[in-house]
Amino acid sequence: MATNNPGAAARIGNIQLVAGVRAKHFWTYMYASLICIGMMTNMNFSQPYILAEHLGISDPGLAGAITGRLTGLTEVIALALIWPFGMLADRIGRRPVIMLGIGLIGLSYALYPWAAEVAHLMYFRVIFGVGVAAAASMTATIQNDYPEESSRGRLVGFSSAFNALGIIFATRLVSAMPKWLQDAGMEPVAAGRYAYGAAALACFISVAIFRFGLKGGIPEAARKRPRWAELVAAGFKQARNPRILLAYVSAMTARGDVVVAGLFVSLWATMAVKAAGGEAAVAQYQVFLPFAVMQACAVGWSFVFGSILDRINRVAGMVLSLFLSVAAYGSLYFVESPLDLRMLPLFALLGAAMAGAIMSGMALVGQEAPARERGAVIGLMSMVGSVGIILAAGIGGALFSAATPWAPFLLMAGAQAALAVWALLVWLLAPGSRA
């Protein structure tokens, strides 16, 4: 049951919210978790269709290299801006920054299918990158603003479930629509434009939803606005805390996980179908099943793992999530084709691993970061995550083109194994006060 008394702290089921956060703020934030992450992830998932049908690029090596460059460009932009957006939000509030972010993401969707060459995609990716920086930093920050500490893991789990639902919604909307439209007689390029136009419209409507649904102003704990110099120093100063430093570095592998799954599962399927003489729209339609299994498992695991995180030491929670990720990403070595239905259990494991990796880092940094500097701390964490995406997309794209399709997944398994050893040491030597 939700309580919605403006003068009291609201409660949504077993999630206790801080004073001043109402039920409508909570549910609007859940919608933001759905639409922002869904649209950010879908850009990579649906991009193979644009490359194959709009630009006529069917060579797997070339497509892999272009995909890596485009994703890397987005993350360079995000790397430059995601921390400043976090600091800006500590000064002017979260709501205007996330509104800007989803609006720019919508603009990039509106422009993307009109590209006539790869250079045009690069220009539109700059707009997308600015939007991603604003939206990603705010979804992470609001996630840690709204709950009481005792409910942080459960709210992170709830939000993570909506992230996964958003990815299912967005990928279904944009990846399946071209096939539906082509079956109705529309030619491939026009079908792509309508699909991307629908995604843009959803983003533009979201601007208004955020304006009237999210909590305005800045958090009560940050009511005395810190100076810019303080905020710049805050993210680095907090890194002296070994648990915050661990959370920073975990963002690198967690964000890399998501981009590898979003980019290379879809690209793997599209290139395989095109090589066999099929159409990109068919590949996008068929690959939705393993992708949906991944996200459905992420939804279920989010609720379970969120509750676990509120009951155990959160560094221990990160150790658990990292070992799960090593197993999940390493198992992709055994996949011959993402369209092979016998491999669905491995994709289910992959979905749980992706959700757990993001949740454990966010719960840990939310527990440790001071509320007054939380936007700056999470902004720096997101910036480190952008470095992970750049490395995963660049190195993963090169491995995809030069080696085998499962090579990017083994790259992530190795990175997570190394981080798991570090997390285990932090757990043993500096576990923090939460038992």
C-alpha positions in Angstrom: 0.0 0.0 0.0 1.2 3.5 -0.8 0.9 6.4 1.5 0.7 9.8 -0.2 0.4 12.4 2.7 2.6 15.3 1.7 3.5 15.9 5.4 4.7 12.4 6.0 7.3 10.1 4.6 5.6 7.9 2.0 5.8 4.1 2.0 5.4 1.9 -1.1 4.9 -1.6 0.0 8.0 -2.5 2.0 10.0 0.5 0.6 10.3 3.5 3.0 10.9 6.8 1.3 12.5 9.9 2.8 10.4 12.8 4.0 9.1 14.9 1.2 9.1 12.2 -1.4 5.5 11.3 -2.3 4.0 8.2 -4.0 3.7 10.1 -7.3 7.4 11.0 -7.2 8.2 7.3 -6.7 6.1 6.0 -9.6 7.3 8.7 -11.9 10.8 7.8 -11.1 10.0 4.1 -11.9 8.7 5.3 -15.3 11.9 7.3 -15.7 13.9 4.1 -15.0 11.8 2.3 -17.6 12.0 4.9 -20.4 15.5 6.3 -20.0 17.4 3.0 -19.7 15.2 1.4 -22.3 15.9 4.1 -24.9 19.6 4.3 -24.1 20.0 0.6 -24.5 17.9 0.3 -27.5 20.0 2.6 -29.6 22.8 0.0 -29.6 20.4 -2.9 -29.9 18.6 -1.6 -33.0 21.6 0.0 -34.7 22.4 -3.1 -36.8 19.2 -2.5 -38.7 20.3 1.0 -39.6 23.7 -0.2 -40.7 22.3 -3.1 -42.8 19.2 -1.6 -44.3 19.8 2.2 -44.4 23.5 2.2 -45.1 23.9 -1.2 -46.8 26.7 -2.4 -44.5 26.5 -6.2 -44.2 30.1 -7.2 -43.7 30.4 -8.4 -40.0 34.0 -7.0 -39.6 33.0 -3.5 -40.9 29.8 -3.5 -38.9 31.6 -4.5 -35.7 34.2 -1.8 -36.1 31.6 0.9 -36.9 29.5 -0.2 -34.0 32.4 0.1 -31.6 33.3 3.6 -32.9 29.8 4.9 -32.6 29.4 3.6 -29.1 32.8 4.9 -28.1 31.9 8.4 -29.4 28.7 8.4 -27.3 30.7 7.5 -24.3 33.4 10.0 -24.9 30.7 12.7 -24.8 29.1 11.2 -21.8 32.5 10.9 -20.1 33.1 14.6 -20.6 29.6 15.7 -19.4 28.2 13.1 -17.0 30.0 14.4 -13.9 29.3 18.1 -14.7 25.6 17.2 -15.0 25.8 15.5 -11.6 27.3 18.6 -10.1 24.7 20.8 -11.9 21.9 18.7 -10.4 23.4 19.4 -6.9 22.9 23.1 -7.7 19.6 23.3 -9.6 17.9 20.0 -8.8 17.5 16.7 -10.6 14.3 17.3 -12.5 15.5 19.9 -15.2 18.6 17.8 -15.9 16.7 14.6 -16.6 14.1 16.5 -18.7 17.0 17.8 -20.8 18.5 14.3 -21.1 15.4 12.5 -22.3 14.6 15.3 -24.7 18.0 15.1 -26.4 17.7 11.3 -26.6 14.4 11.8 -28.4 15.9 14.3 -30.8 18.7 11.8 -31.7 16.1 9.1 -32.4 14.2 11.5 -34.6 17.4 12.2 -36.7 19.1 8.8 -36.7 17.2 7.0 -39.5 17.8 10.0 -41.9 21.5 9.4 -42.0 22.9 8.9 -45.5 26.4 7.9 -44.4 28.3 6.8 -41.3 29.5 10.4 -40.6 25.9 11.5 -40.1 25.4 8.8 -37.5 28.5 10.2 -35.7 26.9 13.7 -35.6 23.6 12.3 -34.2 25.5 10.3 -31.7 26.9 13.5 -30.2 23.4 14.6 -29.4 22.6 11.2 -28.1 25.7 11.3 -25.9 24.8 14.6 -24.3 21.3 13.2 -23.6 22.7 10.0 -22.1 25.0 11.9 -19.8 22.2 14.0 -18.4 19.6 11.1 -18.1 22.0 8.4 -16.8 23.5 10.6 -14.1 20.0 11.6 -12.9 18.4 8.2 -12.9 21.3 7.0 -10.7 21.2 10.0 -8.4 17.4 10.1 -7.9 17.6 6.4 -7.1 19.7 7.2 -4.1 17.8 10.3 -3.1 14.4 8.8 -2.6 14.8 5.8 -0.2 15.6 5.6 3.5 18.8 3.6 4.1 17.0 0.6 5.4 15.1 0.3 2.0 17.9 1.3 -0.3 18.5 -2.2 -1.7 14.8 -2.8 -2.3 14.3 0.4 -4.1 17.4 -0.3 -6.2 15.9 -3.7 -7.0 12.5 -2.1 -7.9 14.2 0.4 -10.2 16.4 -2.3 -11.8 13.3 -4.3 -12.6 11.8 -1.3 -14.3 15.1 -0.8 -16.2 14.7 -4.3 -17.5 11.1 -3.8 -18.4 12.0 -0.6 -20.2 14.6 -2.5 -22.3 12.0 -5.1 -23.2 9.5 -2.3 -24.2 12.0 -0.2 -26.2 13.7 -3.1 -28.0 10.3 -4.6 -28.9 9.0 -1.3 -30.1 11.9 -0.4 -32.3 13.2 -3.8 -33.3 9.8 -5.5 -34.2 8.1 -2.5 -35.8 10.2 -2.6 -39.0 9.2 -6.2 -39.6 5.5 -5.4 -38.9 5.6 -2.5 -41.3 7.5 -4.4 -44.0 4.9 -7.2 -43.7 2.3 -4.5 -44.4 4.1 -3.5 -47.6 6.4 -0.7 -46.4 10.0 -0.6 -47.8 12.8 -1.1 -45.3 14.1 2.5 -45.0 10.7 3.9 -44.4 9.9 1.2 -41.9 13.1 2.2 -39.9 12.1 5.8 -39.9 8.7 5.1 -38.5 10.1 2.9 -35.8 12.7 5.4 -34.7 10.0 8.2 -35.0 7.8 6.3 -32.5 10.8 6.0 -30.1 11.4 9.8 -30.4 7.7 10.5 -29.7 7.9 8.4 -26.5 10.9 10.4 -25.3 9.3 13.8 -26.0 6.1 12.8 -24.1 8.4 11.8 -21.2 9.7 15.4 -20.9 6.2 16.5 -19.7 5.7 13.4 -17.5 9.0 14.2 -15.7 8.1 17.9 -15.3 4.8 17.1 -13.5 5.7 13.9 -11.7 9.2 14.1 -10.3 10.1 16.0 -7.1 11.4 19.5 -7.8 14.2 21.2 -6.0 17.2 19.6 -4.4 17.3 17.0 -1.6 16.6 18.3 1.9 20.1 17.1 3.0 21.6 19.3 0.3 19.4 22.4 0.9 22.5 24.5 1.5 23.9 24.4 -2.0 27.6 23.5 -2.1 30.0 25.5 -4.1 31.2 24.2 -7.5 34.8 23.8 -6.2 33.5 21.6 -3.3 31.6 19.4 -5.7 34.6 19.0 -8.0 36.7 17.9 -5.1 34.0 15.7 -3.5 34.0 12.9 -6.0 37.8 12.4 -5.6 37.8 13.0 -1.9 35.2 10.3 -1.4 37.4 7.8 -3.3 39.6 7.6 -0.2 36.8 5.4 1.2 37.7 1.9 -0.2 34.1 1.0 -0.6 33.3 4.1 -2.7 36.5 3.4 -4.8 35.3 -0.2 -5.3 31.9 1.1 -6.4 33.6 3.5 -8.9 35.6 0.7 -10.5 32.6 -1.7 -10.5 30.7 0.8 -12.6 33.4 0.2 -15.3 32.6 -3.5 -15.6 28.8 -3.1 -14.9 28.3 -0.6 -17.7 30.6 -2.6 -20.0 28.4 -5.6 -19.3 25.4 -3.8 -20.5 26.9 -2.5 -23.7 28.5 -5.8 -24.7 25.1 -7.6 -24.2 23.2 -4.8 -26.0 25.6 -4.4 -28.9 27.0 -7.7 -29.7 24.1 -10.1 -29.2 22.0 -8.1 -31.6 24.9 -7.6 -34.0 25.8 -11.3 -33.8 22.3 -12.3 -34.8 21.9 -9.7 -37.6 25.2 -10.6 -39.2 24.4 -14.3 -39.1 21.0 -13.9 -40.7 22.4 -11.5 -43.4 25.2 -13.9 -44.2 22.6 -16.6 -44.7 20.7 -14.4 -47.1 18.0 -13.2 -44.7 16.8 -9.7 -43.9 17.9 -7.5 -41.0 14.3 -6.9 -39.9 13.9 -10.7 -39.5 17.1 -10.9 -37.4 16.0 -8.0 -35.2 12.6 -9.7 -34.7 14.1 -13.1 -33.9 16.8 -11.9 -31.5 14.1 -10.2 -29.4 13.4 -13.6 -27.8 16.8 -14.2 -26.1 17.0 -10.5 -25.3 13.5 -10.7 -23.7 14.6 -13.8 -21.7 17.6 -11.8 -20.5 15.5 -8.9 -19.3 12.7 -11.0 -17.8 15.3 -12.8 -15.7 16.8 -9.4 -14.8 13.3 -8.3 -13.5 12.9 -11.4 -11.3 16.4 -11.3 -10.0 16.2 -7.5 -9.3 13.4 -8.1 -6.7 15.2 -11.0 -5.1 18.7 -9.4 -5.1 17.3 -6.0 -3.9 16.0 -7.8 -0.8 19.3 -9.6 -0.3 21.2 -6.4 -0.5 19.2 -5.0 2.5 20.0 -8.0 4.6 23.8 -8.6 4.0 26.9 -6.5 3.9 26.8 -4.6 0.6 30.4 -5.3 -0.2 29.5 -9.0 0.1 26.6 -8.3 -2.2 29.0 -7.0 -4.8 31.3 -10.1 -4.4 28.2 -12.3 -5.1 27.2 -10.3 -8.1 30.7 -10.4 -9.6 31.1 -14.1 -9.3 27.6 -14.5 -11.0 28.8 -12.2 -13.8 32.0 -14.3 -14.3 29.9 -17.4 -14.7 27.3 -15.7 -17.0 29.7 -14.0 -19.4 32.1 -16.9 -19.5 29.2 -19.3 -20.5 28.7 -17.4 -23.8 31.8 -19.3 -25.0 29.4 -22.2 -25.5 26.9 -20.3 -27.7 27.1 -21.0 -31.4 24.2 -18.7 -32.3 22.1 -16.3 -30.2 19.1 -17.6 -32.2 19.6 -21.2 -30.9 16.7 -21.7 -28.5 18.8 -24.3 -26.5 21.0 -21.4 -25.3 18.1 -19.5 -23.6 19.1 -20.6 -20.1 22.5 -19.0 -20.6 20.9 -15.7 -21.7 18.7 -15.9 -18.6 21.8 -16.1 -16.4 23.3 -13.2 -18.4 20.2 -11.1 -17.5 20.5 -11.8 -13.8 24.2 -11.0 -13.9 23.7 -7.6 -15.6 21.1 -6.6 -13.1 23.1 -7.7 -10.1 26.2 -5.9 -11.2 24.5 -2.5 -11.5 22.4 -2.9 -8.4 25.3 -3.9 -6.1 27.4 -0.8 -7.1 24.5 1.6 -6.8 23.4 0.3 -3.4 27.0 0.5 -2.1 27.7 4.0 -3.3 24.3 5.2 -2.1 25.0 3.8 1.3 28.5 5.5 1.5 28.1 8.8 -0.3 27.1 11.9 1.7 23.7 13.2 0.6 25.0 16.7 0.1 27.6 15.5 -2.4 25.7 12.5 -3.8 25.2 14.0 -7.3 28.9 14.7 -7.7 29.9 11.3 -6.3 27.5 9.4 -8.6 28.4 11.6 -11.5 32.0 10.6 -11.1 31.0 7.0 -10.7 29.0 7.3 -14.0 32.0 8.9 -15.7 34.1 5.9 -14.7 31.3 3.7 -16.1 31.6 5.6 -19.4 35.3 4.6 -19.5 34.2 1.0 -19.2 31.7 1.4 -22.0 34.4 3.0 -24.3 36.8 0.1 -23.5 34.2 -2.6 -23.8 32.8 -1.2 -27.1 36.2 -0.5 -28.6 38.1 -3.6 -27.6 34.9 -5.7 -27.9 34.2 -4.4 -31.4 37.8 -5.2 -32.5 37.5 -8.7 -30.9 34.2 -9.3 -32.6 35.6 -8.4 -36.0 39.0 -10.1 -35.7 38.1 -13.2 -33.6 34.8 -14.8 -32.8 31.4 -13.3 -31.8 31.7 -14.6 -28.2 35.1 -13.0 -27.7 33.7 -9.7 -26.2 31.8 -11.7 -23.6 35.0 -13.5 -22.5 36.7 -10.1 -22.2 34.0 -9.0 -19.7 34.3 -12.3 -17.8 38.0 -11.7 -17.3 37.6 -8.1 -16.2 34.9 -9.2 -13.7 37.1 -12.0 -12.3 39.9 -9.5 -11.6 37.4 -7.1 -9.9 36.0 -10.0 -7.8 39.4 -10.6 -6.2 39.6 -6.9 -5.3 36.0 -6.9 -3.9 36.8 -10.0 -1.8 39.8 -8.2 -0.3 37.7 -5.1 0.5 35.1 -7.3 2.1 37.6 -9.0 4.3 39.7 -5.9 5.2 37.2 -2.9 5.0 33.7 -4.2 4.9 32.1 -1.1 6.4 29.6 -0.8 9.2 26.6 -2.6 7.6 26.5 -6.2 8.7 
